[in-house]
Amino acid sequence: MLMALAMLALPWVGVAYVNELERVLLEGQERALMGTARAVATALHDRPQLLVAVPARDDALRREAELELQRIAASEGRLPEADDARPLARESDLAARAAQAEIAAILRGLQRAESRIWVVNRRYQVLALEGSLRRAQPPAGEERGPALAAWRGFAGWLIQRPSEDFAESMPDDVLATGRYIAAALQGTPATRSRLTPDGRAVVMSAAHPVWNRDEVAGAVVVEETTNPVASLRSEALERLLMLTLGAFGGAALLLIAYATWLSHRIRRLRDEAEHAIDARGRLARLVAGSDAGDEIGDLSRSFSAMLAKLAQHHAYLESMAGRLSHELRTPIAVVRSSLENLKLAVSADESRTYVERAEAGLSRLNTILQRMTEATRLEQGLRTEERERYDLAALVRGCVEGYRLAYAATPVLLELPGRALEVMGSADLGAQLLDKLVENAVEFSPPGEPVRVVLQERGEHALLSVENKGPLLPAAMHGRLFESMVSVRNAPAGGAPHLGLGLYVARLIAEFHGGSIEAADLDARDGVAVRVRIPLAR
């Protein structure tokens, strides 16, 4: 609905355009009236005998106009002197009728159906007054059916149509306030707009002087209401209203239908999300990703991907619990069986054997707890660890020298760049990261095969790679290798426990340095490389 309401700016522009068009039409109407007055005045130029004749038509409207003109002119001292006026009595009735008939013929030839033309001489006598300001009413059959009549009634509440039921008589102040006739009798064409006495219509007037050689012999006044222009404006506004309502209704229906469709899809997505997890917290059903290319489809696919990751994490938690249970079960069983056998032992040597076995089981339990505590403390300590600038190349060089002494049976090869590579982080954590990677590579490397440590500069990053020959990565472990409690080792019974925390710790340290870590098979498909990408210090 708000979007549909925003479309109201379009009819506002339309109304402004109609108002501007009305102004232009009124200016054109004013010029047309002046042109009509000029044409009548041109027909009366240099014909003084026509402007001194007694008018044959003597109705109330003409007399009212004449008396008002003479009264206003007399009050202002504009009536000509008696010696300037031509005596009307010397004109014969026949000449008067001929002159009046000629003026009437001129007016009838130039007037329009809805205009009124009158001629005034210098003595402010109205010699002729022809025409009417009212337009002809449309025929009764013009209204086409009840629907159009109902629409006209509805539109009439908002748009006022011009009325032809107005007072056509001369008000007292028509000429008193209309200086345009006096200006025309002084030789200057002029125009004026006024309201009818009842205020229901606007009358536009134009006055033009009639010349007798170099003197003004009279004036021609042409009047017309602005109802034709107002009718065009009302019809244009009615059509604009009809189109606006139609466009608004159509746009509202389309927008409501579209919003309903979107709401239905959102509700369906909500229902699927509510049923995706059962009462026990298990992922019972995943939301099927939509194939739609819009934002709702993207949200559906993102939600499906999120639930899939939650399902993987849930499976990881279940497997971690099983793996931890398996790791703890063996040393506990060793301790329990040793204690039970210790109760039944009869000799000191036999008792010593069972005690040693129990101590080994306790040591294994202690190792498991230490490694879990180490990962937990590291994850918590990274939040408060301060970063410093250090040379990663020098750190790697010093660590590899220690590895060569610690892993004498496994050659450790080193490749370093020709200059220092400074990064932001912690040198101790960087050494711990390299320890985990080299330890992991040595354990998976066959006897006698070297482990390669390579440090390179790649653009704005330092790339640290630890490569070893040996088994390839299992396909199922490519996305889970750096998670906690995930391991691909098959440790022999009684050996050192492997909880899968080494690479998890390496990932935490790499992320602390603002970098990333990944593992991939070598291009020759004969080993694995773990690569750490760390941004260089600026």
Steps between C-alpha positions, in 0.01 A plus 500: 500500500787739573649426159163565340460826692837610366340498155293803604796711392403422139147653519648799683725558201197450276297760691790745478518438125122553460518826697785623283307401189195688634713812542625473143144451370375802694777710349399373159134580573600853604694548176205362303259745665734789424521378142121496470476848648767621259315346204172671592680827563676471164162462328384821673812710437448833318122457495384767748141490376461156656601618845254788532179315413230439757493126577194318370526232770406640839489215753560520874855362482607760242340784695661378822843495340453841339378670814779350707760611247366853484473526877862388553625723218310800631633450852851499360439785253565290191178580304572715192375857488172579323671678213717191441200270466313455179128572545312178483172676409624593151536130417197363318334183620588327176871577532495391865342170416745441214799577721369282778428216259854525363655487849281202592602321181867559580455368855300194393768413247779506757345393828517146633214311665632549854631856467341844538607804294401855559593832337540825697539849350685793651187612688500164680185396315468125439407493131478122465514196726485155344552144622479316830757383752324168561593198295245265350416214739597149380213284378335271749620187321866589546519314835570146394342268754484490879869406537617825344245695700619335822861577408412863430329518838801352677746722315285803578586460869867554423502704180268798454358532150412845363135597510301690236245600761645838587374861502571663165389852591738787552598556865534851631877483515562342159585828335580698813802283574569418138739760378557299184211675315629842596846391389356386165324834454836662566651289221658213695371140465443334839369179657334408828371192686213513749250278677132493416273659764426158654865392485429183296702591190799709396448749216796609291466832310706672232450858379647652183466861377320595178690770313366781282815623335714614796220509756335231702134476397401215731596157633411136441468273803501121464410285805514126553500268799789269573259204523629338177853487642368398842300219336813373326688518831223310682487231232879465509497472879219244485694289252810542715299393807365197315845396381648564846238288674539228241879503521490521879253212523693288253835573666350433843360165385831401342701608804261328741511183290879513489523568874257215567713267289815607684324462836390150404856404411633652823236320707584174326868557576408575861295179528783293357743666743273423796483133404870469411594425863306250705422515873830331589705756307582270210482616140201303383462656158698753299339789316510433128688780322279696265594540135363856489751765404369774729591588859251251647666225299842613624370499857359152456826366359702673773269353762539155348880539500490618862293200607732269309796647691309461825435139412870448433586670828246288682653188348844632593391548861362148510817357348715708736314357797546150363868559425565650841314212661713256302822677596404504868363147510833333423712654780212466747467133411875459547488664843194299608643166388837578662331581831291185486805288423692681769251374756563143389879530472699272733854614429672838509618475139150434375364790705773730362395408144136586562595827669715600202213421263262710711747789501526479120120522470490798733777664298295450184196657668715790616631552145146513359391755760813711445445516126134593539595765757773631268252555216247663732756734656639595162155583364430718804846657505482611136226747593738702719832429328675813377639513147853607421715533190752220442702341218331178394805389294734519801245315714468216248878474464552466876217246540625277216847482659333361813290252297814358341627411845164375631414288194839356413349211301299735273686756286343849517564709189464879511437761229493868600469827305797730459363766735310534824124450501346693788151415625277616786425245769678303771840340440432233767170407339666497157759251629219289651321504165810373320555237773154353439543490124847342505398249767202398290715474184766288673241256635350441153832499313652157416838425666785681327276726291574872552253762619517829307436835666460778243442872569416723205382852435176511300390857438396648834506163677756257633432138400635234740481142368585175679512203260549131561488183295249240609127417489261739335219680675172306531228655287266535799760700696561788259251731673542368857873449547550815709207441735537401861520129586540396136787268409589261221754304702453137596707490814604152629351383828690643791670765289488875551146637474412710194200722563525696176584827676832581331363635172211661687752697708690587179181642350437716807853644485477566124171685547654699787762624252222604261579215262358167390608139485423220257616148419523342156662209323827566318486541126691171459233325711770355728446703815325789676579869541362725774515867400460804726439843345580796728475868393825696514531791739462839333 
